Amino acid sequence: MDFVKPFLPAEYQCRVRDVKARMGEAGFDLLICQDPANICWLTGYDAWSFYTPQVVLLHLKSETPIWIGRLVDVNGARATTDLPADNIINFSDDRLHHMELHPYDEVSEIIKSRGWGSDRIGVELDAHFYTARAHQHLVNGLPNAKFSDSRGLVNWARLVKSDAELVYMREAGRIVSHTMRQAINNLKPGVPEYQIVAQIYADQIRGVDGEYGDYTSLCPLIQVNEKTNAPHLTWSDKPLPKSGLVLLEIGAARRHYHAPLTRTVYMGKPPKEAQHLANAIIEGGDAVLEMAKPGVVVDELNTVWLDVLNHHGYVKKGRSGYSIGMNFPPDWGERTVSIRSGEKTVLQAGMCFHFQSGVRPPAFGAAISESFVVTDKGGERLADVARELIVVD
């Protein structure tokens, strides 16, 4: 099957070694990955099959991971990974959506057949696609095992990007730049919101310069006027107004590596309040990017950001950003480091973040966000779209 793999085998081998070292430090013999991004990052497996049970097993004494999923997805595992044939295993399809049986019954049997039934096992209790029922069947099937939450062990291993990963992050940045510029050009009074979003989807996938885009882990978000204070609303059939705010949060993905981006647009002549807020956001964001160098503690980024906002009379509660990289729906964040007060992670070169600069006073909201890479010179912007309150006459 003709499938161009995104990385050479040595990249995956390096990742497996790193994760096994972390497992040893955490006291795990066996790690069970349920998060589709962790599965893909460790093995290369890439298919829209995460809506059903699928796992990757990684044991300290095994050189390569084991993939377990549906029979219909076995060929997909063969095409997208370099796993040995014996390490690609399917469970019985009659266990899928069964009232009594469950695929994790067979996962348990596979683990016992390898002599790992009494091991110290880490599971991803906070993974989106690891259900309470799946965990119950796994625990019941391995009564002698010692289960613990792996606490995002693989997620944290993904935090610092390799040079090969940064290639895709930067390509995603070029795609999201093009997509955002096209979306802004399409903002005209009377155009329905859904038509703007339809073109965004097309541009996300078409990509740039022959580099196509993958589906993103979040859908495009658009809010108009008072809805800019509710940042996760999606589109409607309402026409764009002759005058008012439009907030766009979109992303682009290249081989599942994401670069999110937010811009705020004003249709017509912007009032002083909107311009004042945008200026404060830009100043604070620039300060964060300048400071984002190796050795800086993450909560220091949040402090400099809040200091600028407070100076201009604004207050922001909640986090101001989060780590990004490879991901699958429903989230493009890595669920590790958040830019917020009390976050003591020390920045390293190659970490990637979405600085999500949304500020929402009572009447309206605005955001001018950036995805960036931590470098010795500060935060390298992945996108190249004007940092300003964009005015559409």
C-alpha positions as CSV (number, residue, x, y, z in Angstrom):
1,M,0.0,0.0,0.0
2,D,1.4,3.4,-1.1
3,F,1.6,5.6,2.0
4,V,4.4,8.2,2.5
5,K,5.4,8.0,6.2
6,P,6.1,11.3,7.8
7,F,9.3,10.2,9.7
8,L,12.1,7.7,9.3
9,P,12.2,4.6,11.5
10,A,15.0,6.2,13.6
11,E,12.7,9.0,14.8
12,Y,10.2,6.4,16.2
13,Q,13.0,4.4,17.7
14,C,14.3,7.5,19.5
15,R,10.8,8.2,20.9
16,V,10.4,4.7,22.1
17,R,13.7,4.8,24.0
18,D,12.7,8.1,25.6
19,V,9.3,6.8,26.7
20,K,10.8,3.6,28.1
21,A,13.3,5.7,30.2
22,R,10.4,7.7,31.5
23,M,8.5,4.5,32.3
24,G,11.4,3.2,34.3
25,E,11.6,6.4,36.3
26,A,7.8,6.3,36.9
27,G,7.8,2.6,38.0
28,F,5.9,1.1,35.1
29,D,6.7,-2.2,33.4
30,L,3.9,-1.8,30.8
31,L,2.3,1.3,29.3
32,I,-1.0,1.2,27.5
33,C,-1.7,4.2,25.3
34,Q,-5.2,5.0,24.3
35,D,-4.7,8.6,23.1
36,P,-4.7,8.6,19.3
37,A,-1.9,11.3,19.2
38,N,0.3,9.2,21.5
39,I,-0.4,6.1,19.4
40,C,0.5,8.0,16.2
41,W,3.6,9.6,17.8
42,L,5.0,6.3,19.0
43,T,4.2,4.2,16.0
44,G,3.1,6.3,13.0
45,Y,-0.4,4.8,13.0
46,D,-2.7,7.2,11.3
47,A,-6.4,6.5,10.6
48,W,-9.8,7.8,11.6
49,S,-10.4,4.8,13.8
50,F,-10.1,6.4,17.3
51,Y,-13.9,6.3,17.7
52,T,-13.5,2.6,18.6
53,P,-11.2,1.0,21.1
54,Q,-7.5,0.8,19.9
55,V,-4.4,0.7,22.0
56,V,-0.6,0.6,21.8
57,L,1.3,-1.5,24.3
58,L,4.9,-0.6,25.2
59,H,6.8,-2.9,27.6
60,L,10.2,-2.2,29.1
61,K,11.5,-5.5,27.8
62,S,10.1,-5.1,24.2
63,E,12.0,-3.3,21.5
64,T,8.9,-2.2,19.6
65,P,5.3,-1.3,20.5
66,I,2.3,-3.5,19.9
67,W,-0.7,-2.1,18.1
68,I,-4.2,-3.6,18.8
69,G,-7.3,-2.5,17.0
70,R,-10.1,-3.7,14.7
71,L,-9.6,-6.2,12.0
72,V,-10.7,-3.7,9.4
73,D,-7.9,-1.4,10.5
74,V,-5.1,-3.9,10.4
75,N,-4.1,-3.0,6.8
76,G,-4.0,0.7,7.9
77,A,-1.6,-0.2,10.7
78,R,0.6,-2.2,8.2
79,A,0.6,0.8,5.8
80,T,1.3,3.6,8.2
81,T,3.7,1.9,10.7
82,D,6.9,-0.1,10.5
83,L,5.8,-2.4,13.3
84,P,6.6,-6.1,12.8
85,A,3.7,-8.2,11.6
86,D,3.5,-10.0,15.0
87,N,3.0,-6.7,16.7
88,I,-0.1,-5.8,14.7
89,I,-3.1,-7.6,16.4
90,N,-6.8,-7.3,16.0
91,F,-9.6,-8.0,18.5
92,S,-12.8,-9.8,17.5
93,D,-15.2,-7.5,15.9
94,D,-18.2,-9.1,17.6
95,R,-17.0,-7.5,20.8
96,L,-17.5,-4.0,19.4
97,H,-20.6,-2.3,20.9
98,H,-21.6,-5.5,22.7
99,M,-23.8,-5.3,25.8
100,E,-21.7,-7.7,27.8
101,L,-18.3,-8.3,26.0
102,H,-15.7,-5.7,25.3
103,P,-12.5,-5.4,23.1
104,Y,-10.5,-4.8,26.3
105,D,-11.3,-8.4,27.4
106,E,-9.1,-9.5,24.5
107,V,-6.5,-6.8,25.2
108,S,-6.3,-8.3,28.7
109,E,-5.8,-11.8,27.3
110,I,-3.0,-10.6,24.9
111,I,-1.2,-9.0,27.9
112,K,-1.5,-12.2,29.9
113,S,-0.3,-14.3,27.0
114,R,3.0,-12.2,27.0
115,G,3.5,-12.9,30.7
116,W,2.7,-9.3,31.7
117,G,-0.4,-10.1,33.7
118,S,1.1,-9.1,37.1
119,D,3.0,-6.1,35.9
120,R,2.9,-2.5,37.0
121,I,0.7,-1.0,34.3
122,G,0.2,2.7,33.4
123,V,-3.0,3.7,31.6
124,E,-4.1,7.1,30.3
125,L,-7.0,7.8,32.6
126,D,-7.5,11.3,31.1
127,A,-7.4,10.2,27.5
128,H,-10.5,11.3,25.6
129,F,-11.1,7.9,24.1
130,Y,-10.5,5.7,27.1
131,T,-13.9,5.1,28.6
132,A,-14.9,4.1,32.1
133,R,-16.2,0.8,30.8
134,A,-13.0,0.1,28.9
135,H,-11.0,0.6,32.1
136,Q,-13.4,-1.6,34.1
137,H,-13.0,-4.5,31.6
138,L,-9.2,-4.1,31.6
139,V,-8.9,-4.1,35.4
140,N,-11.3,-7.1,35.7
141,G,-9.3,-9.0,33.0
142,L,-6.0,-8.4,34.8
143,P,-6.8,-8.9,38.5
144,N,-3.1,-9.4,39.4
145,A,-1.8,-6.3,37.7
146,K,-1.0,-3.0,39.5
147,F,-2.7,-0.2,37.6
148,S,-1.8,3.5,37.9
149,D,-2.6,6.6,35.9
150,S,0.4,7.3,33.6
151,R,-0.4,11.0,34.1
152,G,0.3,12.0,30.5
153,L,3.7,10.3,30.4
154,V,3.8,10.2,26.6
155,N,2.2,13.6,26.3
156,W,5.1,15.1,28.3
157,A,7.6,13.2,26.1
158,R,6.1,15.0,23.1
159,L,6.7,18.4,24.6
160,V,10.1,19.2,23.1
161,K,9.9,18.8,19.3
162,S,12.6,17.3,17.2
163,D,14.0,19.1,14.2
164,A,11.9,16.8,12.0
165,E,8.7,17.7,13.9
166,L,9.5,21.4,13.6
167,V,9.4,21.1,9.8
168,Y,5.7,20.1,10.0
169,M,5.0,22.8,12.6
170,R,6.4,25.5,10.3
171,E,4.5,24.1,7.3
172,A,1.3,24.2,9.3
173,G,2.2,27.8,10.1
174,R,2.4,28.6,6.4
175,I,-0.9,26.9,5.7
176,V,-2.7,28.7,8.6
177,S,-1.3,32.1,7.4
178,H,-2.6,31.6,3.9
179,T,-6.0,30.3,5.2
180,M,-6.4,33.3,7.6
181,R,-5.5,35.9,5.0
182,Q,-8.0,34.3,2.6
183,A,-10.7,34.3,5.3
184,I,-10.1,37.9,6.1
185,N,-10.4,38.8,2.4
186,N,-13.8,37.0,2.2
187,L,-15.3,39.0,5.1
188,K,-17.8,41.3,3.4
189,P,-21.1,42.7,4.7
190,G,-24.0,40.3,3.9
191,V,-21.9,37.2,3.4
192,P,-23.2,34.3,5.6
193,E,-20.9,33.0,8.4
194,Y,-21.1,29.5,7.0
195,Q,-19.7,30.5,3.7
196,I,-16.6,32.0,5.4
197,V,-16.1,28.7,7.2
198,A,-16.6,26.6,4.1
199,Q,-13.8,28.4,2.4
200,I,-11.6,28.0,5.5
201,Y,-12.1,24.3,5.3
202,A,-11.1,24.2,1.7
203,D,-8.0,26.3,2.2
204,Q,-6.9,24.3,5.2
205,I,-6.9,21.1,3.1
206,R,-5.5,22.6,-0.1
207,G,-2.5,23.9,1.8
208,V,0.3,25.9,0.1
209,D,3.0,25.1,-2.3
210,G,2.0,21.5,-2.7
211,E,2.0,20.9,1.1
212,Y,-1.6,19.7,1.7
213,G,-3.2,20.1,5.1
214,D,-4.8,17.4,7.4
215,Y,-8.1,17.8,9.2
216,T,-7.6,19.9,12.2
217,S,-8.5,18.8,15.7
218,L,-10.8,21.8,16.2
219,C,-13.3,23.1,13.8
220,P,-13.0,26.8,12.6
221,L,-14.6,29.2,15.1
222,I,-16.3,32.5,14.2
223,Q,-18.1,34.9,16.4
224,V,-19.7,38.3,15.6
225,N,-20.3,41.3,17.8
226,E,-21.7,40.3,21.2
227,K,-20.8,36.6,20.5
228,T,-17.1,37.5,20.6
229,N,-17.6,37.2,24.3
230,A,-18.3,33.5,23.9
231,P,-15.2,32.1,22.2
232,H,-16.2,28.6,21.4
233,L,-19.3,29.3,19.4
234,T,-19.4,28.0,15.8
235,W,-21.0,29.4,12.7
236,S,-24.6,30.1,11.7
237,D,-26.3,31.3,8.5
238,K,-26.4,34.9,9.7
239,P,-25.0,37.5,7.3
240,L,-22.0,39.5,8.4
241,P,-22.9,43.0,9.5
242,K,-21.9,46.3,7.9
243,S,-20.4,47.3,11.2
244,G,-19.0,45.2,14.1
245,L,-16.4,42.8,15.4
246,V,-15.7,39.5,13.9
247,L,-13.4,37.0,15.7
248,L,-11.8,34.1,13.8
249,E,-10.0,31.3,15.5
250,I,-8.7,28.7,13.1
251,G,-5.8,26.3,12.7
252,A,-3.9,24.3,10.2
253,A,-2.4,20.8,10.5
254,R,0.4,19.3,8.6
255,R,0.8,15.5,9.2
256,H,-1.3,16.2,12.3
257,Y,1.1,18.9,13.6
258,H,-1.0,22.0,14.4
259,A,-0.6,25.8,14.2
260,P,-3.6,27.6,15.6
261,L,-4.2,31.3,15.0
262,T,-6.7,33.9,16.1
263,R,-7.4,37.3,14.6
264,T,-10.0,40.0,15.3
265,V,-11.5,42.0,12.5
266,Y,-13.7,45.1,12.6
267,M,-16.2,45.7,9.9
268,G,-16.4,49.4,9.4
269,K,-14.8,52.1,11.5
270,P,-13.6,50.6,14.9
271,P,-14.6,52.4,18.1
272,K,-11.9,53.5,20.4
273,E,-12.6,50.8,23.0
274,A,-12.0,48.0,20.4
275,Q,-8.7,49.6,19.2
276,H,-7.6,50.2,22.8
277,L,-8.1,46.5,23.7
278,A,-6.4,45.3,20.5
279,N,-3.4,47.5,21.2
280,A,-3.1,46.1,24.8
281,I,-3.3,42.5,23.5
282,I,-0.6,43.2,20.8
283,E,1.7,44.8,23.3
284,G,1.3,42.0,25.8
285,G,1.7,39.3,23.2
286,D,4.9,40.9,21.8
287,A,6.3,41.0,25.4
288,V,5.6,37.3,25.8
289,L,7.2,36.3,22.5
290,E,10.3,38.3,23.2
291,M,10.6,36.6,26.6
292,A,9.9,33.0,25.4
293,K,13.5,31.7,25.5
294,P,15.1,28.6,27.0
295,G,15.5,28.8,30.8
296,V,12.4,31.0,31.4
297,V,9.8,29.7,33.8
298,V,6.4,29.5,32.1
299,D,4.5,31.5,34.8
300,E,6.9,34.3,34.1
301,L,5.4,34.6,30.6
302,N,1.9,34.8,32.2
303,T,3.1,37.5,34.6
304,V,4.5,39.8,31.9
305,W,1.3,39.3,29.9
306,L,-0.9,40.2,32.8
307,D,1.2,43.2,33.8
308,V,0.6,44.7,30.4
309,L,-3.1,44.1,30.5
310,N,-3.4,45.5,34.0
311,H,-1.5,48.6,33.0
312,H,-4.1,49.2,30.3
313,G,-7.0,48.5,32.7
314,Y,-7.9,45.0,31.7
315,V,-8.1,41.8,33.7
316,K,-7.8,38.2,32.4
317,K,-8.7,35.1,34.3
318,G,-7.8,31.6,33.3
319,R,-4.8,30.4,31.3
320,S,-3.2,32.4,28.5
321,G,-1.9,29.5,26.3
322,Y,-0.9,25.9,26.1
323,S,1.5,23.5,24.4
324,I,0.8,22.3,20.9
325,G,2.1,19.8,18.4
326,M,0.7,16.6,17.0
327,N,-3.0,15.9,17.9
328,F,-6.3,14.5,16.8
329,P,-9.9,15.6,17.5
330,P,-11.3,16.9,19.7
331,D,-8.3,19.1,20.9
332,W,-5.2,20.6,19.4
333,G,-3.6,21.2,22.7
334,E,-1.1,18.6,24.1
335,R,-2.7,18.8,27.6
336,T,0.6,19.3,29.4
337,V,1.9,22.8,30.0
338,S,-0.4,25.8,30.3
339,I,0.7,29.4,30.3
340,R,-0.8,30.4,33.6
341,S,0.2,31.5,37.2
342,G,2.0,28.8,39.1
343,E,3.2,26.8,36.0
344,K,6.8,26.0,36.9
345,T,7.9,24.2,33.7
346,V,11.1,25.7,32.4
347,L,11.1,26.5,28.7
348,Q,13.4,24.5,26.4
349,A,14.2,25.1,22.8
350,G,11.8,23.3,20.5
351,M,8.7,23.6,22.8
352,C,5.7,24.9,20.9
353,F,2.8,26.9,22.3
354,H,-0.4,28.6,21.3
355,F,-0.4,32.0,23.1
356,Q,-4.2,32.4,23.2
357,S,-4.6,36.1,24.0
358,G,-8.4,36.3,24.3
359,V,-9.6,39.2,26.5
360,R,-13.3,39.6,27.0
361,P,-14.7,42.7,28.8
362,P,-18.4,42.5,29.5
363,A,-19.6,43.9,26.2
364,F,-17.3,42.2,23.6
365,G,-14.1,40.2,23.2
366,A,-10.9,40.2,21.1
367,A,-8.0,37.9,20.5
368,I,-4.8,38.2,18.5
369,S,-3.0,35.0,19.2
370,E,0.2,33.3,18.0
371,S,1.6,29.8,17.7
372,F,5.3,29.9,18.4
373,V,8.4,27.8,18.9
374,V,10.7,28.5,21.8
375,T,14.2,29.5,20.5
376,D,17.3,31.3,21.8
377,K,16.0,34.5,20.2
378,G,12.6,34.3,21.7
379,G,9.3,32.9,20.4
380,E,9.4,32.2,16.7
381,R,6.0,32.9,15.2
382,L,4.8,30.1,13.1
383,A,2.2,32.2,11.3
384,D,2.8,35.4,9.3
385,V,-0.4,37.5,9.6
386,A,-0.5,41.1,10.6
387,R,-0.7,41.6,14.4
388,E,-3.3,44.3,14.5
389,L,-7.0,45.0,14.8
390,I,-7.8,44.3,11.1
391,V,-10.2,46.8,9.6
392,V,-12.5,45.8,6.7
393,D,-14.2,48.9,5.2
